[in-house]
Amino acid sequence: MPPPNTLSALLQGLTLLAIVAFTESGCAPEAGPAPLAPGAVRAPQGAPPGTAKQRAVPASPSDANPPAAVGDSDGYHDAAAELDDDIASAPSEVGVEIEHPLAHMTTDELEKALVSDPDSLGSMSVGTPNAGRLFNGVKMPEGEHWRFASSDAVWGTEETVGFVTRCIEDVADRFPGTSPLPVGHISSRKGGPLSPHVSHQSGRDVDLGYYYTDNSPWYTRARDTNLDRPRTWQLIRCLVAETDVEMILIDVSLQRLLRKYAESIGENPSWLDSVFDGVPGRLLPLLRHAGGHATHLHVRFYNPIAQETARRVDPLLLRHGKVSPPMRTVSYRAKKGDTLGKLARRFHTTVPAIKHANGLRSSLIRANVTYRIPCPSQALAPSRPVRIPPRRLPPTD
Ligand SMILES: [Zn+2]
């Protein structure tokens, strides 16, 4: 874990070495990476945009072209909302050194451990949130202060599960009588594609409900009249200050309510600026708007340990058949004459995989409809150690 740092240390940290970018070369014809804001540095989670016709979905909220809604059974009645999870996965921060528990092990030693005692290596967040896998994930335990919107797909890395439970407990400790917080999807047991999401593949994404003043159920739209500001703000404050949070997707209307509340209780204004607005040209906001996130918030964590373990072990995991190759999703607008078989060949995937990703019962597809195509990702793990930004801590005095 990196030691906590103040905001000024964070700004000094900007001179440190950049996070190493993943490169992606498979799946579909693609254009080069999108230009970055001045001073920004490309980070490992960014799936590069492709051409206008075929790109990692979605490039922006307005570009999200939702497939048929799927997943009603686990409470996600608006699949389109989840597509937006993708938009903000390119933080501009630079990283700091981390102390890693397996740093002393050579590659040979890691390989021996992987074969003889894989559990000893701990959780691994493989690839990226949009094209990833989870190895040695842990299931979030039952708890008095949260309840699962669905009982499956609540697997994450040890870090992710630890971060989430810690902050929910923190709210419950500070506010007696708090109702259990709904917890939506994290990842599947082994990660990989999880309907209806684009992300949630590598054990680092978590959907959480809001705290409501009227005990509304999971997926109720939060608004002025029902948002429990003190509890929801405390949850966010804990995530920002006490975990390695990469971003939190929250509808902008709720951000306004929460910011006003935070100001009213005397939170430091410049710290709030850095959390809500970022530092222009240098730091992205931690709280970001994405359509569909008035019903739940989406938290993405950095996992300095699980990401670095995966980076070192990644080729061995594949060689020993411990994980399936990561898959990512592109959106494709069907043309006249396209068939599922043609698309499967073109995108190096399978007909059942496309059908599953789009909730198709038959093999018919229609021209001018946009489909989600899961296809193999050939993201290469960075050659240098994973670095994550220092935490943005509120001033202590
Ligand atoms: Zn989500």
Boltz pocket constraint, residues with backbone or C-beta under 6 A from the ligand:
constraints:
  - pocket:
      binder: B
      contacts: [[A, 82], [A, 85], [A, 185], [A, 197], [A, 200], [A, 205], [A, 206], [A, 207], [A, 297], [A, 298]]
      max_distance: 6.0
